[in-house]
Amino acid sequence: MKSIFKVFASWKMLVVLMLGFASGLPLGLTGGTLQAWMKTENIDIGTIGLFSLVGIPYTLKFIWAPLMDRYVPPLMGRRRGWMILTQIGLIITIAALGFSDPTLTPQYVAFFAVCVAFFSASQDIAIDAYRIEVLDENELGAGASINIMGYRIAMMVSSALALIMSDHMSWSMVYLIMAGCMAVGVLASIFGPEPLAKELPPKTLMDAVYKPFTEFFSRVGAVEMLIFILIYKLDVAFAMALTTPFMMDLGFSKSDIGYVLKGVGMFATIGGTLLGGALLYKWGIKKSLWVFGIVQALSGFSFYILAHVGKNYPVMMAAVCIENICSGLATSAFTAFMMNICDKRYTATQFALLTSFMAITRTLVATPSGYIMKSVGWEMYFIISILISIPGLLLLLRYNKWQVHHEGQ
């Protein structure tokens, strides 16, 4: 137990925490916070749903990940150099997004939101590779938990705090302050330890592009694993796609949403993630994916009940806590699964490929969500979110075949 505390108390873990914060901050600014801004400006709910398409760069980042494996920036090394460059891009584009107007210049809002998503996805490529390379093998589990904690704290800042701030200042000022918060990532990139390079960069761009993909797709069950990654958290992505407009429709204020949905929810998610990590150590990945996946799906009933009873603060609090704890449990097992199936020779590109498939769920499922809700209503919307968890759970019946092949490499 003492060794575990020493791992969590290390300087490397503080850097991982700060980088997790930098990774999570932009997502809220192009997601729920942008939705709230557009809702405030009376933008149609269907259009708000379509704006989920700005997240497409998260689904395509595996395309340019090999470039970040192959080429080394002139300063601060391969991983830290790319982190600094992408963080500067984020500071500029987040500020530019804030000075756009959803009513008068929606095309600029869309453009800068896509730019934020592009730099954010690129930063994730570098941070994921850095985290795996800078941590020892026995630190990877703790690093994953700390990373998720930093990520969720950032989501609270860019969602909860941003929504609360918007009640007291302009949206432009909110986004400008959020751009300044990216300095946390810049400091971590500058002062973080340099990874002890065990593998040289690929000699050619062709090697960087070709080998990670041929290695992965040569495995038995490779396509099945990608489909599983695509749909395992489909239910959560669908249920949470319109959470902010849902709460506002029920009559909750933006401050209510900020304090409970984003604030309390963040702590519930962190608690679920830490609990998931402890149970994961005891149960292993397969059992954890089964148990946490079922619990994650059933948590959708909490939002169904809230939709049924209407504006009710205790029910809202309970629904948010239940959903976030259950989602945190599943995320811990899901992250461990993706790390486990990566070939360490090609971690950056393969992990980018896997997380890109994971992001497809969030982006494409959210796109028609507004139109589906208008057709079926909020209660049926959350029932649908529960039912669509079934295919992902059924794919777990193939788990042993995936693992036997991977372990035999």
C-alpha positions in Angstrom: 0.0 0.0 0.0 2.9 2.4 0.8 4.3 1.8 -2.7 1.0 2.8 -4.2 0.9 6.1 -2.2 4.5 6.8 -3.4 3.4 6.3 -7.0 0.5 8.7 -6.7 2.6 11.3 -4.9 5.4 11.4 -7.5 6.2 14.5 -9.6 5.4 12.5 -12.8 1.8 12.0 -11.5 1.4 15.7 -11.0 2.5 16.3 -14.6 0.1 13.6 -15.8 -2.7 15.3 -13.8 -1.9 18.7 -15.4 -1.8 17.2 -18.8 -5.1 15.4 -18.2 -6.5 18.8 -17.3 -5.2 20.3 -20.6 -6.6 17.4 -22.5 -10.1 17.7 -21.0 -10.5 21.5 -21.2 -11.3 22.0 -24.9 -13.9 19.2 -25.2 -16.5 21.0 -23.0 -15.9 24.3 -24.9 -17.1 22.6 -28.2 -19.7 20.5 -26.4 -22.1 21.2 -23.6 -20.9 24.8 -23.0 -21.3 25.6 -26.7 -24.7 24.0 -26.6 -25.7 26.2 -23.7 -24.4 29.3 -25.5 -26.4 28.4 -28.6 -29.5 27.6 -26.5 -29.2 31.0 -24.8 -29.2 32.6 -28.3 -32.4 30.6 -29.2 -30.7 28.5 -31.8 -32.9 25.6 -33.0 -32.4 22.3 -31.1 -31.8 20.5 -34.4 -29.1 22.9 -35.3 -27.5 22.4 -31.9 -27.5 18.7 -32.5 -25.8 19.1 -35.9 -23.0 21.1 -34.3 -21.8 17.9 -32.7 -20.2 17.3 -36.1 -17.4 19.7 -35.1 -16.0 16.8 -33.0 -15.1 14.9 -36.2 -11.3 15.6 -35.8 -11.4 13.4 -32.6 -12.6 10.5 -34.8 -10.0 11.0 -37.5 -6.8 11.8 -35.5 -5.3 8.4 -36.3 -4.8 9.8 -39.8 -2.2 12.3 -38.8 -0.9 10.5 -35.7 1.9 8.8 -37.8 3.2 12.3 -38.6 3.6 13.1 -34.9 5.4 9.7 -34.5 7.7 10.3 -37.4 8.7 14.0 -37.1 10.4 15.7 -34.1 9.8 19.4 -33.4 13.0 21.4 -33.1 12.4 22.2 -29.4 11.7 20.0 -26.4 11.7 16.6 -28.1 9.1 14.6 -30.0 6.3 14.3 -27.4 6.8 17.6 -25.4 7.4 19.6 -28.6 4.1 18.5 -30.2 2.3 19.2 -26.9 3.6 22.7 -26.8 2.7 23.4 -30.4 -0.9 22.1 -30.1 -1.4 23.9 -26.8 -0.5 27.2 -28.5 -3.0 26.4 -31.2 -5.7 25.8 -28.6 -5.1 29.1 -26.8 -5.5 31.0 -30.1 -8.5 29.1 -31.4 -10.5 29.0 -28.1 -10.1 32.8 -27.8 -11.2 33.2 -31.5 -14.2 31.0 -30.9 -15.3 33.2 -28.0 -15.3 36.3 -30.2 -17.6 34.7 -32.8 -21.4 35.0 -32.7 -23.7 32.0 -33.1 -26.5 34.2 -34.3 -24.7 36.6 -36.7 -21.7 34.5 -37.8 -22.5 30.8 -37.2 -20.1 29.8 -39.9 -17.2 31.3 -37.9 -18.4 29.5 -34.8 -18.4 26.2 -36.7 -14.9 26.9 -38.2 -13.2 27.8 -35.0 -15.0 25.0 -33.1 -13.5 22.6 -35.6 -10.1 24.2 -35.2 -10.3 23.7 -31.4 -11.3 20.1 -31.9 -8.4 19.6 -34.3 -5.7 21.0 -32.0 -7.3 19.2 -29.1 -7.3 15.8 -30.8 -3.7 16.4 -31.9 -2.7 17.3 -28.3 -4.3 14.1 -27.1 -2.1 12.1 -29.5 1.0 13.6 -28.0 -0.2 13.4 -24.4 -1.3 9.8 -24.6 2.1 8.8 -26.1 4.0 10.9 -23.5 2.0 9.4 -20.6 2.8 5.8 -21.7 6.4 6.6 -22.4 7.2 8.6 -19.2 5.6 6.2 -16.8 7.1 2.9 -15.7 5.0 -0.3 -16.4 3.8 -0.5 -12.8 2.7 3.2 -12.9 0.4 2.9 -16.0 -2.7 2.0 -14.0 -2.2 4.9 -11.5 -1.4 7.2 -14.4 -4.6 6.3 -16.2 -6.6 7.1 -13.1 -4.8 10.4 -12.5 -5.2 11.4 -16.1 -9.0 10.8 -15.9 -9.1 12.8 -12.7 -7.4 15.8 -14.4 -9.6 15.4 -17.4 -12.7 15.5 -15.3 -11.5 18.5 -13.3 -11.0 20.3 -16.7 -14.5 19.3 -17.8 -15.9 20.9 -14.6 -14.0 24.1 -15.3 -15.0 24.3 -19.0 -18.5 23.2 -18.4 -19.7 23.9 -14.8 -17.6 27.0 -14.1 -18.0 28.3 -17.6 -21.8 28.1 -17.3 -21.8 29.8 -13.9 -19.5 32.5 -15.3 -21.8 33.1 -18.2 -24.5 34.3 -15.8 -22.2 37.1 -14.8 -20.2 38.0 -17.9 -20.2 37.8 -21.7 -19.5 34.5 -23.5 -16.5 36.1 -25.1 -14.9 36.8 -21.7 -15.8 33.2 -20.6 -14.0 31.7 -23.6 -11.0 34.1 -23.2 -10.6 32.9 -19.6 -10.8 29.3 -20.7 -8.1 30.0 -23.3 -5.9 31.2 -20.4 -6.5 28.1 -18.5 -4.6 26.2 -21.1 -1.4 27.6 -19.5 -1.7 24.6 -17.1 -0.8 22.3 -20.0 1.9 24.5 -21.3 3.6 24.5 -17.8 3.4 20.8 -17.6 4.9 20.4 -21.1 7.8 22.7 -20.2 8.6 21.3 -16.8 7.6 17.7 -17.2 10.3 15.1 -17.3 11.6 14.0 -20.7 10.7 10.3 -21.5 13.5 7.9 -21.5 13.4 7.0 -25.2 13.3 3.3 -25.7 12.3 3.3 -29.3 13.7 5.6 -32.0 11.2 7.5 -34.3 10.2 5.5 -37.4 12.9 5.9 -40.1 10.4 6.8 -42.8 6.9 8.2 -42.9 5.9 5.0 -44.7 7.0 2.9 -41.6 5.1 5.3 -39.3 1.9 4.9 -41.3 2.2 1.3 -42.4 3.5 -0.9 -39.6 1.1 0.1 -36.7 -1.9 -0.7 -38.8 -0.6 -3.9 -40.4 0.4 -5.2 -36.9 -3.0 -4.4 -35.5 -5.1 -5.7 -38.3 -3.1 -8.9 -38.6 -4.6 -10.0 -35.3 -7.5 -12.4 -35.0 -10.5 -10.3 -33.9 -9.1 -6.9 -34.8 -12.3 -5.7 -36.5 -14.4 -7.1 -33.6 -12.3 -5.1 -31.2 -12.8 -1.9 -33.1 -16.5 -2.5 -33.3 -16.6 -3.1 -29.5 -14.7 0.1 -28.9 -17.2 1.9 -31.1 -20.3 0.7 -29.3 -19.3 -0.2 -25.7 -20.2 3.3 -24.5 -22.8 4.0 -27.1 -25.6 4.2 -24.5 -23.8 6.8 -22.4 -22.9 8.9 -25.5 -26.5 8.9 -26.6 -28.0 9.6 -23.1 -25.6 12.5 -22.4 -25.6 14.1 -25.9 -28.3 16.6 -25.0 -28.0 16.7 -21.2 -27.7 20.5 -21.0 -30.7 21.3 -23.2 -32.6 18.5 -21.3 -32.0 20.1 -18.0 -32.8 23.6 -19.3 -36.1 22.2 -20.8 -37.0 20.9 -17.3 -36.6 24.4 -15.9 -33.2 24.2 -14.2 -31.1 27.3 -14.5 -27.6 27.4 -16.0 -26.2 27.8 -12.5 -28.2 24.7 -11.4 -26.7 22.7 -14.2 -23.2 24.0 -13.5 -23.4 23.2 -9.8 -25.0 19.8 -10.0 -24.6 18.3 -13.5 -21.1 19.4 -14.0 -19.8 20.0 -10.5 -21.3 17.1 -8.5 -21.1 14.9 -11.5 -17.4 15.5 -11.8 -16.7 14.2 -8.3 -19.1 11.3 -8.8 -17.2 10.3 -12.0 -13.8 10.6 -10.2 -15.2 8.4 -7.4 -16.5 5.9 -9.9 -13.2 5.8 -11.7 -11.2 5.2 -8.5 -13.6 2.5 -7.4 -13.4 1.0 -10.8 -9.6 0.9 -10.7 -9.7 -0.9 -7.3 -12.3 -3.5 -8.5 -10.4 -3.8 -11.8 -7.3 -4.9 -9.9 -9.4 -7.6 -8.1 -11.6 -8.8 -11.0 -9.5 -8.3 -14.1 -10.5 -6.6 -17.3 -13.1 -9.1 -18.7 -15.3 -9.3 -15.6 -15.0 -5.5 -15.1 -16.2 -4.8 -18.6 -19.2 -7.1 -18.1 -20.3 -5.8 -14.7 -19.5 -2.1 -15.3 -21.1 -2.2 -18.8 -24.4 -3.6 -17.4 -24.4 -1.1 -14.5 -23.6 1.7 -16.9 -26.6 0.8 -19.1 -29.0 0.5 -16.3 -28.0 4.0 -15.0 -30.0 5.4 -17.9 -33.2 4.7 -15.8 -32.2 7.5 -13.5 -32.6 10.1 -16.3 -35.8 8.5 -17.4 -37.2 9.0 -13.9 -36.1 12.6 -13.9 -37.7 13.2 -17.3 -40.9 11.6 -15.8 -41.1 13.6 -12.6 -39.9 16.9 -14.1 -38.0 19.6 -12.2 -37.0 18.1 -8.9 -33.7 18.9 -7.3 -33.2 15.7 -5.2 -34.0 13.5 -8.2 -31.7 15.5 -10.4 -28.9 15.2 -7.9 -29.5 11.4 -7.6 -29.7 10.9 -11.4 -26.4 12.8 -12.0 -24.6 11.0 -9.3 -25.8 7.5 -10.4 -25.0 8.1 -14.1 -21.6 9.6 -13.4 -20.5 6.9 -10.9 -21.5 4.1 -13.3 -19.9 5.8 -16.3 -16.7 6.2 -14.3 -16.7 2.5 -13.4 -17.0 1.6 -17.1 -14.4 4.1 -18.2 -11.8 2.7 -15.9 -12.2 -0.8 -17.4 -12.6 0.5 -21.0 -9.3 2.5 -20.7 -7.5 -0.4 -19.3 -8.8 -2.6 -22.2 -7.5 -0.2 -24.9 -4.1 0.2 -23.2 -3.9 -3.6 -23.0 -4.4 -4.2 -26.7 -1.8 -1.7 -27.9 1.5 -2.9 -29.2 4.1 -0.9 -27.3 6.2 -0.4 -30.4 3.4 1.7 -32.0 1.6 3.1 -29.0 0.9 6.6 -30.3 -0.6 5.6 -33.6 -2.5 2.6 -32.3 -3.9 4.4 -29.3 -4.9 7.2 -31.5 -6.7 4.7 -33.8 -8.6 3.2 -30.8 -9.6 6.5 -29.2 -10.6 7.8 -32.7 -13.1 4.9 -32.9 -14.2 5.7 -29.4 -14.8 9.3 -30.4 -16.9 8.3 -33.4 -19.6 7.2 -30.9 -19.7 10.6 -29.2 -19.8 12.5 -32.5 -22.1 10.5 -34.8 -24.6 9.4 -32.1 -25.0 13.0 -30.9 -25.6 14.4 -34.4 -29.2 13.1 -34.9 -30.0 13.2 -31.2 -31.9 16.5 -31.3 -34.2 15.2 -34.1 -34.8 11.8 -32.3 -35.7 13.6 -29.1 -38.2 15.8 -30.9 -39.8 12.7 -32.4 -40.1 10.5 -29.3 -39.8 12.9 -26.3 -37.4 12.8 -23.4 -38.7 9.7 -21.6 -38.5 7.4 -24.6 -35.2 9.0 -25.5 -33.6 7.6 -22.4 -35.3 4.2 -22.8 -33.6 4.0 -26.2 -30.3 4.9 -24.6 -30.6 1.8 -22.4 -31.6 -0.6 -25.2 -28.6 0.4 -27.4 -26.2 -0.9 -24.8 -27.1 -4.6 -25.7 -24.9 -5.1 -28.8 -21.7 -3.9 -27.0 -22.3 -6.3 -24.2 -23.0 -9.2 -26.5 -19.6 -8.6 -28.2 -17.9 -9.3 -24.9 -18.7 -13.0 -25.6 -15.8 -12.8 -28.0 -13.4 -11.4 -25.4 -11.4 -14.5 -24.8 -10.5 -14.9 -28.5 -9.1 -11.3 -28.6 -7.0 -11.7 -25.4 -5.6 -15.2 -26.2 -4.3 -13.8 -29.5 -2.9 -10.6 -28.0 -1.2 -12.5 -25.1 0.4 -14.9 -27.5 2.2 -12.3 -29.5 
